[in-house]
Amino acid sequence: MAIENLFDSASSVMTVVSFTTFVGILWWTFSRSNKDFDAAANLPFADEALDYPVEAGVAKEERSHV
């Protein structure tokens, strides 16, 4: 009898903890500004100049044929 009450209480506590976590994730997702996402979206293009350094002397046309 006592163990059944313990499992019922644990189940209720885990339901509340899970719901609170879900609401926290939703709040964290929608409270962020778009600047963070815009900066992250442009990261792949940030090092484009480093992919083909000017010192190599390779013309743009030559790169496309390789």
C-alpha positions as CSV (number, residue, x, y, z in Angstrom):
1,M,0.0,0.0,0.0
2,A,2.8,2.5,0.9
3,I,4.8,1.6,-2.2
4,E,1.7,2.3,-4.4
5,N,1.3,5.8,-2.9
6,L,5.0,6.4,-3.5
7,F,4.7,5.5,-7.2
8,D,1.5,7.6,-7.5
9,S,3.3,10.6,-6.0
10,A,6.4,10.1,-8.2
11,S,4.3,9.9,-11.3
12,S,2.5,13.2,-10.4
13,V,5.8,14.9,-9.6
14,M,7.4,13.7,-12.9
15,T,4.3,15.0,-14.8
16,V,4.7,18.4,-13.3
17,V,8.5,18.4,-13.9
18,S,8.0,17.4,-17.5
19,F,5.3,20.0,-18.2
20,T,7.5,22.7,-16.5
21,T,10.4,21.7,-18.7
22,F,8.3,21.9,-21.8
23,V,7.0,25.3,-20.9
24,G,10.5,26.5,-20.2
25,I,11.8,25.3,-23.6
26,L,8.9,27.1,-25.3
27,W,9.6,30.3,-23.4
28,W,13.4,30.1,-24.2
29,T,12.6,29.5,-27.9
30,F,10.2,32.3,-28.4
31,S,11.9,34.9,-26.1
32,R,15.1,35.0,-28.1
33,S,15.6,37.9,-30.6
34,N,15.9,37.3,-34.3
35,K,19.4,38.9,-34.2
36,D,20.8,35.7,-32.7
37,F,19.3,33.6,-35.4
38,D,20.3,35.9,-38.2
39,A,23.9,35.9,-37.0
40,A,23.9,32.1,-36.9
41,A,22.4,31.8,-40.3
42,N,25.2,33.9,-41.8
43,L,28.0,31.9,-40.2
44,P,28.7,29.6,-43.2
45,F,29.3,32.7,-45.4
46,A,31.6,34.4,-42.9
47,D,34.7,32.5,-44.0
48,E,34.1,32.6,-47.7
49,A,37.0,35.0,-48.2
50,L,39.3,32.6,-46.4
51,D,38.4,29.7,-48.7
52,Y,40.2,31.4,-51.7
53,P,43.0,33.6,-50.5
54,V,44.2,36.4,-52.8
55,E,47.8,35.4,-52.2
56,A,47.3,32.1,-54.1
57,G,47.0,33.9,-57.4
58,V,44.4,31.5,-58.7
59,A,41.9,33.2,-61.0
60,K,38.2,32.6,-60.4
61,E,37.8,30.9,-63.7
62,E,40.6,28.4,-62.9
63,R,38.9,27.5,-59.6
64,S,35.7,26.6,-61.4
65,H,37.5,24.1,-63.7
66,V,39.3,22.2,-61.0
